[in-house]
Amino acid sequence: MPLVSMRQLLDEAAKGGYGVGAFNVNNMEQIQSIMEAARETQSPVIIQASRGARAYSQDRFLYHLMLAATEIYPEIPTVLHLDHGNSPETCQSAIEMGFTSVMMDGSLMPDGKTPSTFEYNVEATRKVVEMAHAKGVTVEGEIGCLGGIEDGHGAGLDGLSHLTDPEQAVEFVKATGVDALAIAIGTSHGAYKFTSKPTGETLKMDRLIEIHKKLPNTHLVMHGSSSVPKDLQDIINQYGGKLKPTWGVPVEEIQLGIKNGVRKINVDTDNRLAITGAIRKVFMEKPEEFDPRSYLKPARDAMKKVVALRMTQFGQAGHAKDYAPTSLDEMAKRYQSETVTA
C-alpha cells in the first residue's frame, strides 16, 4: 500500500468516531516501533516529522525509510506528515519530497518563535492549501499558539497565553480551506506541561467543545498531547536520570476531545521517555555493553508498547482494513471538483 492521504484517514476516523495518533520520528527504530504497534493493533497510522527531524535524519533517508515501511507493512494505511511547517516554502519542499500531508503553522512567523497576525496566518495557509490540494496532499493549519517549545519551534509561551478564538477559527477555516485545524486549548510541547494533574479547567475543554459545535465538519487536532506517564518518568530516574515531577495530558481528556471532533492527536514526549528509560536501564545494568543493538532493541520495544497502548486508547485499533486507499491523484481530482469540503 502506498503512503496515503491524511484527509482520508481523518474522514474515516470521523465516520467511526475515533481518533488517530500522530507519532513523531527521527530515525529507523522509531518508525519500526510505530509500524509494529500498528500491525499488532491493526491501526491506521500517521507518522510525522518536524523540521528538526528532517534536518537530523536527512530528507531522503527519512522518505526511503517510510517507503520501506509501506513495503513491509502493506496492510497498514500510513501517512507521512510534516509537523509544524514554518513557511509555504518548507511545506512545498515536503510535498515535492513525497509527504502526503503538511502542516502550515502560520500561528508563528517563519522564525518559528514569534506569534503572527491572523491576516498573515490566513495568507500563508491559503497559499499552502492551493499548492497542496493540487497534488492531493492534506493540509493542517493552526490558530492560536501552543505553549512550550518542540524541536526549536514555539514561542515558549504558557499554554494559556494564546488560546484559539472560536469565531476566528470559523473565519480561518472558511478563508483557507484547511482539512484539519490544530487548536490551542492549554496544551504545551515538551515534557514539562503541568505542575499538577490538569483538569477540564486547566485544559479549557469547553473551548474545544465550542469550536467543534461551530465547525462540526472540520477535523480538530490536539498538539502537545503526550500523557507523560509517571511510570516512564520513574524508569528514567531509577536508572540515573533527573527528571522533575511533571504531568501531561490525561488520556481521559483526550478521549473527551475525540468525542468532540478531535481526529488527530500528536504524541512525541511519551515515546522519547520510553526510549530513554530503556537505554538507561541497559547502560546501568550492563555497563560493559557497547553494541548499539543491545540497547536500541529494548528501546524500540518500549516505544512500541506506548504507541500500541495509545492506538487502543484513541480508538483507532482494529480500523486498518476498513477501507481501500485513495491515491493522491484521485484526491487531487476530488479537491478540484470540490467534492472534498472542510
RANORDA-V961089 format. One record per pair of residues at least 12 apart in sequence whose ideal C-beta (glycine too) atoms are under 8 Angstrom apart, sorted by the first residue. I is the first residue (numbers start at 1). J is the second residue. D is the distance in whole Angstrom. If there is no record, write none. Layout:
# RANORDA-V961089
I | J | D
I | J | D
This chain:
# RANORDA-V961089
1 | 70 | 6
1 | 74 | 5
1 | 75 | 7
1 | 76 | 7
1 | 77 | 7
1 | 78 | 7
1 | 325 | 6
2 | 70 | 6
2 | 325 | 7
2 | 327 | 7
3 | 66 | 6
3 | 67 | 8
3 | 70 | 6
3 | 78 | 6
3 | 79 | 7
3 | 80 | 5
3 | 98 | 7
3 | 100 | 5
4 | 77 | 5
4 | 78 | 7
4 | 79 | 6
4 | 100 | 6
4 | 325 | 4
4 | 326 | 7
5 | 79 | 7
5 | 100 | 5
5 | 101 | 7
5 | 136 | 6
5 | 137 | 7
5 | 138 | 5
5 | 326 | 6
5 | 328 | 6
5 | 331 | 5
6 | 46 | 6
6 | 79 | 4
6 | 81 | 6
6 | 100 | 6
6 | 101 | 4
6 | 138 | 4
6 | 140 | 8
6 | 179 | 7
6 | 180 | 7
6 | 264 | 8
7 | 101 | 8
7 | 138 | 4
7 | 179 | 5
7 | 180 | 8
7 | 331 | 7
7 | 340 | 7
8 | 77 | 7
8 | 323 | 7
8 | 325 | 7
8 | 326 | 5
8 | 331 | 7
9 | 44 | 5
9 | 46 | 7
9 | 77 | 6
9 | 79 | 6
10 | 138 | 8
10 | 179 | 7
10 | 180 | 6
10 | 219 | 4
10 | 263 | 4
10 | 264 | 6
11 | 219 | 8
12 | 44 | 7
12 | 319 | 7
12 | 322 | 6
12 | 323 | 6
13 | 44 | 8
13 | 219 | 8
13 | 263 | 5
13 | 316 | 7
13 | 319 | 8
14 | 219 | 7
14 | 263 | 6
16 | 315 | 7
16 | 319 | 6
16 | 322 | 7
17 | 258 | 8
17 | 259 | 8
17 | 315 | 7
18 | 258 | 6
18 | 314 | 6
18 | 315 | 3
18 | 316 | 5
18 | 319 | 7
19 | 254 | 7
19 | 257 | 8
19 | 258 | 4
19 | 262 | 6
19 | 263 | 6
19 | 264 | 7
19 | 265 | 5
19 | 314 | 4
19 | 315 | 6
19 | 316 | 7
20 | 43 | 8
20 | 44 | 6
20 | 45 | 7
20 | 46 | 6
20 | 263 | 6
20 | 264 | 6
20 | 265 | 7
20 | 314 | 7
20 | 316 | 5
21 | 45 | 7
21 | 46 | 7
21 | 265 | 5
21 | 267 | 5
21 | 307 | 7
21 | 310 | 5
21 | 311 | 6
21 | 314 | 5
21 | 316 | 7
22 | 46 | 4
22 | 47 | 8
22 | 48 | 5
22 | 81 | 6
22 | 83 | 8
22 | 221 | 8
22 | 264 | 5
22 | 265 | 7
22 | 266 | 5
22 | 267 | 7
23 | 45 | 7
23 | 46 | 7
23 | 47 | 6
23 | 48 | 7
23 | 267 | 6
23 | 268 | 7
23 | 271 | 6
23 | 307 | 6
24 | 48 | 5
24 | 49 | 7
24 | 50 | 6
24 | 53 | 7
24 | 83 | 6
24 | 266 | 7
24 | 267 | 8
24 | 268 | 4
24 | 271 | 7
25 | 47 | 6
25 | 48 | 7
25 | 49 | 6
25 | 53 | 6
25 | 57 | 8
25 | 62 | 8
26 | 49 | 8
26 | 52 | 8
26 | 53 | 5
26 | 56 | 5
26 | 57 | 6
27 | 56 | 8
27 | 57 | 6
28 | 65 | 6
29 | 275 | 8
29 | 296 | 5
29 | 299 | 7
29 | 300 | 5
29 | 303 | 8
30 | 271 | 7
30 | 275 | 8
30 | 300 | 8
30 | 303 | 6
31 | 47 | 6
31 | 65 | 5
31 | 66 | 7
31 | 69 | 6
32 | 69 | 8
32 | 300 | 6
33 | 271 | 7
33 | 300 | 5
33 | 301 | 8
33 | 303 | 4
33 | 304 | 4
33 | 307 | 6
34 | 47 | 6
34 | 303 | 8
34 | 304 | 8
34 | 307 | 5
35 | 69 | 5
35 | 72 | 7
35 | 73 | 5
35 | 76 | 7
35 | 78 | 8
36 | 300 | 8
36 | 304 | 5
37 | 304 | 5
37 | 305 | 8
37 | 307 | 4
37 | 308 | 4
37 | 311 | 6
38 | 73 | 7
38 | 76 | 5
38 | 78 | 8
38 | 307 | 8
38 | 311 | 7
38 | 320 | 7
39 | 73 | 6
39 | 75 | 7
39 | 76 | 6
40 | 304 | 8
40 | 308 | 5
41 | 308 | 5
41 | 311 | 5
41 | 312 | 6
41 | 316 | 8
41 | 317 | 4
41 | 318 | 7
42 | 317 | 6
42 | 318 | 5
42 | 319 | 7
42 | 320 | 4
42 | 321 | 7
43 | 76 | 7
43 | 311 | 4
43 | 316 | 5
43 | 317 | 5
43 | 318 | 7
43 | 319 | 7
43 | 320 | 6
44 | 76 | 7
44 | 77 | 4
44 | 78 | 8
44 | 79 | 8
44 | 316 | 6
44 | 319 | 6
44 | 320 | 5
45 | 76 | 6
45 | 77 | 7
45 | 78 | 5
45 | 79 | 7
45 | 311 | 8
45 | 316 | 8
46 | 78 | 8
46 | 79 | 4
46 | 81 | 5
46 | 101 | 7
46 | 264 | 7
47 | 66 | 7
47 | 69 | 8
47 | 78 | 7
47 | 79 | 7
47 | 80 | 6
47 | 81 | 7
48 | 80 | 8
48 | 81 | 4
48 | 82 | 7
48 | 83 | 4
48 | 266 | 7
49 | 62 | 6
49 | 80 | 7
49 | 81 | 8
49 | 82 | 7
49 | 83 | 6
50 | 82 | 8
50 | 83 | 4
50 | 84 | 6
50 | 150 | 7
50 | 151 | 4
50 | 153 | 7
51 | 84 | 7
51 | 85 | 7
51 | 86 | 6
51 | 90 | 6
51 | 112 | 8
51 | 151 | 7
51 | 152 | 8
51 | 153 | 7
52 | 151 | 3
52 | 152 | 6
52 | 153 | 7
53 | 83 | 8
53 | 151 | 7
54 | 82 | 8
54 | 94 | 8
59 | 93 | 8
59 | 97 | 5
60 | 97 | 8
63 | 80 | 8
63 | 97 | 6
63 | 98 | 5
66 | 78 | 7
66 | 80 | 5
66 | 98 | 8
75 | 320 | 6
75 | 321 | 7
76 | 320 | 5
77 | 320 | 6
77 | 323 | 8
77 | 325 | 6
79 | 100 | 5
79 | 101 | 5
79 | 138 | 8
80 | 98 | 7
80 | 99 | 5
80 | 100 | 5
80 | 101 | 7
81 | 99 | 7
81 | 100 | 7
81 | 101 | 4
81 | 102 | 7
81 | 103 | 7
81 | 138 | 8
81 | 140 | 8
82 | 94 | 4
82 | 99 | 5
82 | 101 | 7
82 | 102 | 4
82 | 103 | 6
83 | 103 | 6
83 | 266 | 7
84 | 103 | 6
84 | 105 | 5
84 | 112 | 7
84 | 150 | 7
84 | 151 | 8
84 | 153 | 5
85 | 102 | 5
85 | 103 | 5
85 | 104 | 5
85 | 105 | 6
85 | 128 | 7
86 | 105 | 6
86 | 108 | 7
86 | 110 | 5
86 | 111 | 7
86 | 112 | 5
86 | 153 | 7
87 | 104 | 8
87 | 110 | 4
87 | 124 | 7
88 | 104 | 7
88 | 124 | 6
88 | 127 | 5
88 | 128 | 5
88 | 131 | 7
91 | 103 | 8
91 | 104 | 5
91 | 128 | 5
91 | 131 | 7
91 | 132 | 7
91 | 139 | 8
92 | 128 | 8
92 | 131 | 6
95 | 131 | 7
95 | 132 | 6
95 | 135 | 6
95 | 137 | 5
99 | 137 | 7
100 | 136 | 8
100 | 137 | 6
100 | 138 | 7
100 | 328 | 6
101 | 137 | 6
101 | 138 | 4
101 | 139 | 7
101 | 140 | 7
102 | 128 | 7
102 | 132 | 6
102 | 137 | 6
102 | 138 | 7
102 | 139 | 6
102 | 140 | 7
103 | 139 | 8
103 | 140 | 4
103 | 141 | 7
103 | 142 | 7
103 | 182 | 7
104 | 124 | 6
104 | 125 | 5
104 | 128 | 4
104 | 129 | 8
104 | 139 | 6
104 | 140 | 7
104 | 141 | 6
105 | 141 | 8
105 | 142 | 5
105 | 153 | 7
105 | 182 | 8
106 | 120 | 6
106 | 121 | 4
106 | 122 | 7
106 | 123 | 8
106 | 124 | 4
106 | 125 | 5
106 | 141 | 7
106 | 142 | 7
107 | 121 | 6
107 | 142 | 5
107 | 143 | 6
107 | 144 | 6
107 | 145 | 5
107 | 162 | 8
107 | 184 | 8
108 | 145 | 7
108 | 153 | 7
108 | 154 | 8
108 | 155 | 6
112 | 152 | 7
112 | 153 | 4
112 | 154 | 7
113 | 153 | 8
113 | 154 | 7
113 | 155 | 6
113 | 156 | 7
114 | 155 | 7
115 | 145 | 5
115 | 155 | 6
115 | 157 | 8
115 | 162 | 6
118 | 143 | 8
118 | 168 | 6
118 | 172 | 7
121 | 141 | 7
121 | 142 | 8
121 | 143 | 7
121 | 172 | 7
122 | 172 | 6
122 | 175 | 5
122 | 176 | 6
125 | 139 | 7
125 | 141 | 5
125 | 172 | 8
125 | 176 | 4
125 | 178 | 6
126 | 175 | 6
126 | 176 | 5
126 | 177 | 7
129 | 176 | 5
129 | 177 | 5
129 | 178 | 6
133 | 177 | 7
133 | 332 | 7
133 | 335 | 4
133 | 336 | 8
134 | 332 | 6
134 | 335 | 7
134 | 336 | 8
135 | 328 | 6
135 | 332 | 6
136 | 327 | 7
136 | 328 | 3
136 | 329 | 6
136 | 330 | 7
136 | 331 | 3
136 | 332 | 4
136 | 333 | 8
136 | 334 | 8
136 | 335 | 7
137 | 328 | 7
137 | 331 | 8
138 | 179 | 5
138 | 180 | 7
139 | 176 | 8
139 | 177 | 8
139 | 178 | 5
139 | 179 | 5
139 | 180 | 7
140 | 178 | 7
140 | 179 | 7
140 | 180 | 4
140 | 181 | 7
140 | 182 | 6
140 | 221 | 6
140 | 264 | 7
141 | 172 | 7
141 | 173 | 8
141 | 176 | 6
141 | 178 | 4
141 | 180 | 7
141 | 181 | 6
141 | 182 | 7
142 | 181 | 7
142 | 182 | 4
142 | 183 | 8
142 | 184 | 8
142 | 221 | 8
142 | 223 | 8
143 | 164 | 5
143 | 165 | 8
143 | 168 | 6
143 | 169 | 5
143 | 172 | 5
143 | 181 | 7
143 | 182 | 8
143 | 183 | 7
143 | 184 | 8
144 | 162 | 5
144 | 163 | 5
144 | 164 | 3
144 | 165 | 7
144 | 183 | 6
144 | 184 | 3
145 | 157 | 6
145 | 161 | 7
145 | 162 | 4
145 | 184 | 6
146 | 159 | 7
146 | 182 | 8
146 | 184 | 5
146 | 187 | 6
146 | 188 | 6
146 | 189 | 6
146 | 223 | 5
146 | 224 | 5
147 | 159 | 3
147 | 160 | 7
147 | 161 | 7
147 | 184 | 8
147 | 186 | 7
147 | 187 | 7
147 | 188 | 3
147 | 189 | 7
147 | 193 | 8
147 | 224 | 7
148 | 188 | 4
148 | 189 | 4
148 | 190 | 4
148 | 192 | 8
148 | 193 | 7
148 | 224 | 6
149 | 189 | 6
149 | 190 | 6
150 | 189 | 4
150 | 190 | 6
150 | 224 | 8
150 | 268 | 7
153 | 189 | 8
154 | 189 | 6
158 | 188 | 8
159 | 184 | 7
159 | 186 | 5
159 | 187 | 6
159 | 188 | 4
159 | 193 | 7
159 | 224 | 7
160 | 186 | 5
160 | 204 | 7
162 | 184 | 6
163 | 184 | 5
163 | 185 | 6
163 | 186 | 7
163 | 204 | 6
163 | 207 | 6
164 | 183 | 4
164 | 184 | 5
164 | 185 | 7
164 | 207 | 7
164 | 211 | 6
166 | 207 | 7
166 | 210 | 5
166 | 211 | 5
166 | 214 | 5
167 | 214 | 8
169 | 181 | 6
169 | 183 | 7
169 | 211 | 5
169 | 214 | 7
169 | 215 | 6
170 | 214 | 5
170 | 215 | 6
173 | 215 | 6
173 | 218 | 5
173 | 342 | 5
177 | 342 | 6
178 | 218 | 8
178 | 342 | 6
179 | 219 | 6
179 | 340 | 8
179 | 342 | 6
180 | 218 | 7
180 | 219 | 4
180 | 220 | 7
180 | 221 | 5
180 | 263 | 7
180 | 264 | 6
181 | 215 | 7
181 | 218 | 5
181 | 219 | 7
181 | 220 | 6
181 | 221 | 6
182 | 220 | 8
182 | 221 | 4
182 | 222 | 8
182 | 223 | 5
183 | 207 | 8
183 | 208 | 7
183 | 211 | 6
183 | 220 | 6
183 | 221 | 7
183 | 222 | 8
185 | 203 | 6
185 | 204 | 4
185 | 205 | 7
185 | 207 | 5
185 | 208 | 5
185 | 222 | 8
186 | 198 | 7
186 | 202 | 6
186 | 203 | 5
186 | 204 | 5
187 | 203 | 7
187 | 222 | 6
187 | 223 | 6
187 | 224 | 4
187 | 225 | 6
187 | 249 | 6
188 | 224 | 5
189 | 223 | 7
189 | 224 | 5
189 | 268 | 8
190 | 224 | 8
190 | 269 | 6
191 | 226 | 8
191 | 228 | 6
191 | 243 | 7
191 | 246 | 6
191 | 248 | 8
191 | 269 | 5
191 | 272 | 8
191 | 273 | 7
192 | 244 | 7
192 | 246 | 5
193 | 224 | 7
193 | 226 | 8
193 | 228 | 7
193 | 246 | 7
193 | 247 | 7
193 | 248 | 5
193 | 249 | 7
194 | 246 | 7
194 | 247 | 4
194 | 248 | 7
195 | 245 | 8
195 | 246 | 7
195 | 247 | 7
196 | 247 | 6
197 | 247 | 5
197 | 250 | 7
198 | 247 | 6
198 | 249 | 7
198 | 250 | 7
198 | 253 | 7
200 | 253 | 7
200 | 256 | 8
203 | 249 | 7
203 | 253 | 6
205 | 253 | 7
205 | 256 | 6
205 | 257 | 7
205 | 260 | 8
208 | 220 | 7
208 | 257 | 6
208 | 260 | 6
208 | 261 | 8
208 | 262 | 7
209 | 260 | 5
211 | 261 | 8
212 | 260 | 4
212 | 261 | 4
215 | 261 | 7
216 | 261 | 7
217 | 341 | 7
217 | 342 | 7
218 | 261 | 7
218 | 342 | 5
219 | 261 | 7
219 | 263 | 4
219 | 264 | 7
220 | 257 | 7
220 | 260 | 8
220 | 261 | 5
220 | 262 | 5
220 | 263 | 7
220 | 264 | 8
221 | 262 | 7
221 | 263 | 7
221 | 264 | 4
221 | 265 | 8
221 | 266 | 7
222 | 249 | 8
222 | 254 | 6
222 | 257 | 6
222 | 262 | 5
222 | 264 | 7
222 | 265 | 5
222 | 266 | 7
223 | 266 | 5
224 | 249 | 7
224 | 266 | 7
225 | 248 | 8
225 | 249 | 5
225 | 254 | 6
225 | 265 | 5
225 | 266 | 6
225 | 267 | 6
226 | 248 | 5
226 | 249 | 7
226 | 267 | 5
226 | 268 | 6
226 | 269 | 4
226 | 270 | 4
226 | 271 | 8
227 | 248 | 4
227 | 249 | 6
227 | 250 | 6
227 | 251 | 6
227 | 254 | 8
227 | 270 | 6
228 | 246 | 6
228 | 247 | 6
228 | 248 | 3
228 | 269 | 6
228 | 270 | 7
228 | 273 | 7
229 | 248 | 8
229 | 270 | 7
229 | 273 | 8
232 | 270 | 7
232 | 273 | 4
232 | 274 | 6
232 | 277 | 6
232 | 306 | 8
233 | 245 | 8
233 | 246 | 7
233 | 273 | 7
235 | 277 | 4
235 | 278 | 8
235 | 280 | 7
235 | 281 | 7
236 | 273 | 6
236 | 276 | 6
236 | 277 | 5
236 | 280 | 6
239 | 277 | 7
239 | 280 | 4
239 | 281 | 5
239 | 283 | 7
239 | 284 | 4
239 | 285 | 8
240 | 280 | 6
240 | 283 | 8
240 | 284 | 6
241 | 276 | 7
241 | 277 | 8
241 | 280 | 6
248 | 269 | 7
248 | 270 | 7
251 | 310 | 8
251 | 313 | 5
254 | 313 | 7
254 | 314 | 7
255 | 313 | 7
255 | 314 | 8
255 | 315 | 8
258 | 314 | 7
258 | 315 | 6
265 | 310 | 8
265 | 314 | 6
267 | 307 | 8
267 | 310 | 6
270 | 306 | 5
270 | 310 | 7
271 | 303 | 5
271 | 306 | 6
271 | 307 | 7
274 | 299 | 8
274 | 302 | 4
274 | 303 | 5
274 | 305 | 7
274 | 306 | 5
275 | 299 | 4
275 | 300 | 8
275 | 302 | 6
275 | 303 | 5
276 | 299 | 8
277 | 302 | 7
278 | 295 | 7
278 | 298 | 4
278 | 299 | 4
278 | 301 | 7
278 | 302 | 4
279 | 295 | 5
279 | 296 | 8
279 | 298 | 8
279 | 299 | 5
281 | 298 | 7
282 | 294 | 6
282 | 295 | 4
282 | 298 | 6
283 | 295 | 7
